[in-house]
Amino acid sequence: MRNFYRSKAWIAKRERILRRDEYRCQEAKRYGKHREAVTVHHIYPIAEYPELALVDWNLISLSNEYHNKMHDRNTGKITSAGRYWQRKRQKQFEKFYGKPPHLCS
């Protein structure tokens, strides 16, 4: 997985997503706050859905603070904030796969 994050494809995609989101944390934006985005998050984890690793709708820009709130760092489980984004992208997921997702836990 580490090699993926060093790949030219990921580095270019990450920059495009940050620019798309105007370097603004999308989770903070939900609450009317402004935080600089420094990371790009996979809404549906690439460990479970590697084919979504470079799909635009599966990626959002986040600050480190909010990125840490997307999944429990001890268990790796998706938090309620992470599940919010999965529900928000469910239509795109269903269109991609032709079926609804199991919400990652």
Secondary structure, DSSP 8 states (H G I E B T S, - for coil): -HHHHHSHHHHHHHHHHHHHTTTB-HHHHHTT---B--EEEESS-TTT-GGGTT-GGGEEEE-HHHHTTTB-TTT--B-HHHHHHHHHTHHHHHHHHSS------
